[in-house]
Amino acid sequence: MPIRLTASSTSVVRRNKRKREVLGSDLLHIVEDELAEARSSDLASRREKREARLEVIDYSVRIDSELSDLSDVVVGIKVVLSRMWEKIPEKGTRLNRDGVADLLRFRKSVPPVVTVAHLHALYPSDPTFIDRELQRVAENGQVRKLIVNINTGDVVIESNNYFKILEDASNKFNEFTYKNFELLLKENPVATSFLAQELEEYGISEDSGIRDLLSTGFLVLSSTPGKYLASIPNIGAYLKLNTKPRKWIVRQLERAKWKELLEKSIHERWDSNVSNLWRDFRGVSFDWAMMECKGGGWIEPFLTPAGIGWKLTGKKD
């Protein structure tokens, strides 16, 4: 027998269909709301994790760049210089051929000096070692200490490198000035400054030498009238190169909620900051910049379950 549909039965079927459509629409909204809530919860969880303080396991941390052997401080100077530059890659620097050539010329012009802060970072186990050793090697003529009037602190250079630079620049002033100044430095290996009277005793007067030594960068004026600081050409370029990466690293930590970050996070930001790395920082190495910050007392390390973390000490830059 064929099935007959009455008006009432048809009405029921249609009403049920509309009911299922309403339920389907409501279910879709419920699912969407739940997904949105899950996404929001996930973002909040990640934000909370990012803003949470790093767990500290230990404040006594051995950094790879530190030297465990308290060897001659001259060895430390060589180590710092050897770690200063990154090798220039063939791609990824955003520098054209002229830019690379300019970078190489700049690196060659930077004097081979090292900050005392950098040396302190190499030998953290004995804070007085560097000061004792620098005094010893300065007295025996191995190292020359130079005073700079900025927050970087004093710098040092091996004496043979200093006198080589002086010799290379000797054609920029008369022979007597060159010989007399060289003699003055060698007979006063620990001296970092000279009065005008002391310079005149070595035949270096305002008219016959001081002006030339100032213009070439081997002397700079001090805040005391009639007093001159021993220096070296292009020291300003080195100091800027030293300061820019340090300020950048400190700024990364200042922007963090708890003024602390994992080392790998800082390193990732450093590597991704291509323009600064090769144009402003001239390709100095990350480790070299971090050790300057550590040795100068701007940052300090601590151990976390995820690796080494760094935090600000509160020292003003």
C-alpha positions as CSV (number, residue, x, y, z in Angstrom):
1,M,0.0,0.0,0.0
2,P,1.4,3.4,-0.9
3,I,2.2,5.8,1.9
4,R,0.1,8.9,2.1
5,L,1.3,12.1,3.7
6,T,-1.3,14.2,5.3
7,A,-1.1,17.9,5.8
8,S,-0.4,17.4,9.5
9,S,2.4,14.9,9.0
10,T,4.1,17.2,6.4
11,S,3.9,20.1,8.8
12,V,5.7,18.0,11.5
13,V,8.5,17.1,9.1
14,R,9.0,20.7,8.2
15,R,9.0,21.9,11.8
16,N,11.6,19.3,12.7
17,K,13.8,20.4,9.8
18,R,13.7,24.0,10.9
19,K,14.5,22.9,14.5
20,R,17.6,21.0,13.3
21,E,18.7,24.0,11.3
22,V,18.4,26.2,14.4
23,L,20.3,23.6,16.4
24,G,23.1,23.4,13.8
25,S,23.4,27.2,13.7
26,D,23.6,27.4,17.5
27,L,26.1,24.6,17.6
28,L,28.3,26.5,15.1
29,H,28.3,29.5,17.3
30,I,29.1,27.4,20.4
31,V,32.1,25.8,18.6
32,E,33.3,29.2,17.4
33,D,33.0,30.7,20.9
34,E,34.9,27.8,22.4
35,L,37.7,28.1,19.8
36,A,38.0,31.8,20.4
37,E,38.1,31.2,24.1
38,A,40.8,28.6,23.6
39,R,42.8,30.9,21.4
40,S,42.5,33.7,23.9
41,S,43.5,31.4,26.7
42,D,46.5,30.2,24.7
43,L,47.6,33.8,24.1
44,A,47.2,34.7,27.7
45,S,49.1,31.7,28.7
46,R,52.0,32.5,26.4
47,R,51.9,36.2,27.5
48,E,52.0,35.1,31.1
49,K,54.9,32.7,30.4
50,R,56.8,35.5,28.6
51,E,56.2,38.0,31.4
52,A,57.0,35.5,34.2
53,R,60.3,35.9,36.0
54,L,63.0,33.4,35.0
55,E,63.6,30.6,37.5
56,V,67.0,30.9,39.1
57,I,69.0,27.8,39.8
58,D,72.3,29.4,40.6
59,Y,74.0,32.8,40.5
60,S,77.4,31.2,40.3
61,V,77.8,30.8,36.5
62,R,80.8,29.8,34.4
63,I,80.8,31.7,31.1
64,D,82.5,30.0,28.1
65,S,84.5,33.1,27.3
66,E,86.1,33.3,30.8
67,L,89.6,32.1,31.3
68,S,90.0,29.6,34.1
69,D,93.8,29.9,34.2
70,L,95.1,33.1,35.8
71,S,97.8,33.6,33.1
72,D,99.6,36.7,32.1
73,V,97.2,39.6,31.4
74,V,98.9,40.1,28.0
75,V,97.4,36.7,27.0
76,G,94.1,38.2,28.0
77,I,94.6,41.2,25.8
78,K,95.3,38.9,22.8
79,V,92.3,36.7,23.6
80,V,89.9,39.7,23.6
81,L,91.3,41.1,20.4
82,S,91.0,37.6,18.7
83,R,87.3,37.5,19.7
84,M,86.4,41.0,18.5
85,W,85.2,40.5,14.9
86,E,82.8,38.3,13.2
87,K,83.9,36.9,9.8
88,I,82.1,38.8,7.1
89,P,79.8,36.3,5.3
90,E,79.3,36.4,1.5
91,K,75.6,37.0,1.9
92,G,73.2,38.4,4.5
93,T,75.0,41.6,5.5
94,R,73.0,43.9,3.2
95,L,76.4,45.5,2.3
96,N,77.4,45.9,-1.3
97,R,81.0,45.6,-2.5
98,D,81.9,49.2,-1.5
99,G,80.2,48.7,1.9
100,V,82.3,45.6,2.5
101,A,85.5,47.4,1.5
102,D,84.6,50.3,3.8
103,L,84.0,47.9,6.6
104,L,87.4,46.3,6.1
105,R,89.1,49.7,6.1
106,F,87.4,50.7,9.3
107,R,88.4,47.5,11.0
108,K,92.0,48.1,10.0
109,S,91.9,51.6,11.3
110,V,90.7,50.7,14.8
111,P,93.6,50.6,17.2
112,P,94.3,47.2,19.0
113,V,93.2,48.4,22.4
114,V,91.1,46.6,25.0
115,T,89.1,48.0,27.8
116,V,90.0,47.1,31.4
117,A,86.4,46.1,31.8
118,H,86.8,43.4,29.1
119,L,89.8,42.0,30.9
120,H,87.8,41.8,34.2
121,A,85.2,39.7,32.4
122,L,87.8,37.2,31.5
123,Y,89.0,36.7,35.1
124,P,86.0,37.0,37.4
125,S,87.3,34.6,40.0
126,D,89.9,37.2,41.2
127,P,88.7,40.8,40.8
128,T,92.1,42.2,41.9
129,F,94.2,40.1,39.5
130,I,93.7,42.4,36.6
131,D,94.8,45.5,38.5
132,R,97.8,43.8,39.9
133,E,98.9,42.4,36.6
134,L,98.3,45.6,34.7
135,Q,100.6,47.4,37.1
136,R,103.2,44.8,36.7
137,V,103.2,44.6,32.9
138,A,103.1,48.4,32.7
139,E,106.1,48.8,34.9
140,N,108.2,46.3,32.8
141,G,107.1,48.1,29.5
142,Q,104.9,45.3,28.1
143,V,101.6,47.2,28.2
144,R,100.5,50.9,28.0
145,K,97.4,52.1,29.9
146,L,95.4,55.0,28.4
147,I,92.8,57.1,30.2
148,V,89.6,58.0,28.4
149,N,87.1,60.4,29.8
150,I,83.9,58.4,29.2
151,N,81.9,55.7,30.9
152,T,83.8,53.0,29.1
153,G,86.7,53.2,31.5
154,D,90.5,52.9,30.8
155,V,91.9,51.0,27.9
156,V,95.2,49.1,27.5
157,I,97.4,48.3,24.5
158,E,100.5,46.1,24.1
159,S,103.5,48.5,24.0
160,N,105.0,47.0,20.9
161,N,101.7,47.7,19.1
162,Y,101.6,51.3,20.4
163,F,105.1,52.1,19.3
164,K,104.5,50.5,15.9
165,I,101.6,52.9,15.3
166,L,103.7,55.8,16.5
167,E,106.4,54.8,14.1
168,D,104.0,54.5,11.2
169,A,102.8,58.1,11.9
170,S,106.3,59.5,12.4
171,N,106.2,61.2,9.0
172,K,103.4,63.5,10.3
173,F,105.7,65.3,12.6
174,N,109.4,66.1,12.6
175,E,112.0,63.5,13.6
176,F,112.9,65.2,16.8
177,T,109.3,65.1,18.1
178,Y,108.9,61.5,17.2
179,K,112.2,60.4,18.9
180,N,111.7,62.6,21.9
181,F,108.1,61.4,22.5
182,E,109.1,57.8,22.1
183,L,111.8,58.3,24.6
184,L,109.4,60.1,27.0
185,L,107.0,57.1,26.9
186,K,109.7,54.4,27.3
187,E,111.3,56.1,30.2
188,N,107.8,56.6,31.9
189,P,106.0,53.4,31.1
190,V,103.3,53.8,33.8
191,A,102.6,57.4,33.1
192,T,99.2,58.2,31.5
193,S,99.5,62.0,31.4
194,F,102.1,64.6,31.1
195,L,102.4,68.3,32.1
196,A,103.5,70.8,29.5
197,Q,106.7,71.3,31.6
198,E,107.5,67.5,31.4
199,L,107.0,67.6,27.7
200,E,109.3,70.6,27.3
201,E,112.0,68.8,29.3
202,Y,112.0,66.2,26.5
203,G,112.2,68.9,23.8
204,I,108.5,68.8,23.0
205,S,107.1,72.3,23.2
206,E,103.9,74.0,21.9
207,D,105.8,75.2,18.9
208,S,107.8,72.1,18.2
209,G,105.7,69.0,18.8
210,I,102.7,69.3,21.1
211,R,100.4,70.7,18.3
212,D,101.5,67.9,16.0
213,L,100.9,65.2,18.7
214,L,97.5,66.6,19.4
215,S,96.5,66.7,15.7
216,T,97.6,63.1,15.2
217,G,95.9,61.8,18.3
218,F,98.9,60.7,20.4
219,L,98.0,63.4,22.9
220,V,94.6,64.8,24.0
221,L,93.7,67.7,26.2
222,S,92.7,66.9,29.8
223,S,90.3,68.9,31.9
224,T,93.3,70.4,33.8
225,P,95.0,73.3,32.0
226,G,98.6,72.5,30.9
227,K,98.1,68.7,31.3
228,Y,97.9,66.2,28.4
229,L,96.7,62.6,28.3
230,A,98.6,60.0,26.3
231,S,96.3,58.6,23.6
232,I,96.4,56.9,20.3
233,P,94.9,57.7,16.8
234,N,91.3,56.7,16.1
235,I,90.6,55.9,19.8
236,G,87.2,57.7,19.3
237,A,86.2,55.2,16.6
238,Y,87.0,52.4,19.0
239,L,85.1,53.9,21.9
240,K,82.0,54.4,19.7
241,L,82.2,50.9,18.5
242,N,82.5,49.7,22.1
243,T,79.6,51.8,23.3
244,K,76.9,51.2,20.7
245,P,76.5,47.4,21.2
246,R,76.7,47.8,24.9
247,K,73.8,50.3,24.9
248,W,71.8,48.1,22.6
249,I,72.2,45.1,24.9
250,V,71.3,47.1,28.0
251,R,68.2,48.5,26.2
252,Q,67.0,45.0,25.4
253,L,67.0,44.2,29.1
254,E,65.5,47.5,30.1
255,R,62.5,46.7,27.8
256,A,61.9,43.4,29.5
257,K,59.3,43.4,32.3
258,W,61.7,42.0,34.9
259,K,64.8,43.5,33.3
260,E,66.1,40.0,32.5
261,L,66.3,37.8,29.5
262,L,67.7,34.4,28.4
263,E,71.0,34.7,26.6
264,K,69.6,32.9,23.6
265,S,66.8,35.4,23.4
266,I,69.3,38.3,23.3
267,H,71.4,36.5,20.8
268,E,68.4,35.8,18.5
269,R,67.6,39.5,18.5
270,W,71.2,40.4,17.9
271,D,71.4,38.1,14.8
272,S,68.1,39.4,13.4
273,N,69.2,43.0,13.7
274,V,71.2,42.9,10.5
275,S,71.4,46.6,9.8
276,N,72.8,47.4,13.2
277,L,75.1,44.3,13.2
278,W,77.0,45.2,10.0
279,R,76.5,49.0,9.6
280,D,76.5,50.3,13.2
281,F,78.3,47.6,15.1
282,R,80.7,46.9,12.2
283,G,80.4,43.1,12.7
284,V,81.7,42.9,16.3
285,S,80.9,39.5,17.8
286,F,78.0,39.0,20.2
287,D,80.3,37.4,22.8
288,W,82.7,40.3,22.7
289,A,79.9,42.8,23.3
290,M,78.3,40.7,26.1
291,M,81.7,40.4,27.9
292,E,82.1,44.2,27.8
293,C,78.7,44.6,29.4
294,K,79.6,42.0,32.1
295,G,83.1,43.2,32.8
296,G,81.9,46.8,33.1
297,G,79.2,45.8,35.6
298,W,76.1,46.6,33.6
299,I,74.8,43.1,33.5
300,E,75.3,39.8,35.4
301,P,74.5,36.2,34.6
302,F,72.5,33.5,36.4
303,L,71.6,29.9,35.6
304,T,68.1,28.9,34.7
305,P,66.6,25.5,33.6
306,A,66.6,26.9,30.1
307,G,70.2,28.1,30.1
308,I,72.0,31.2,31.0
309,G,70.0,34.3,31.8
310,W,71.2,37.9,32.1
311,K,69.8,40.8,34.2
312,L,70.6,44.4,34.7
313,T,72.7,45.4,37.8
314,G,71.3,48.9,38.0
315,K,74.5,50.6,36.8
316,K,73.6,53.7,34.8
317,D,75.0,53.8,31.3
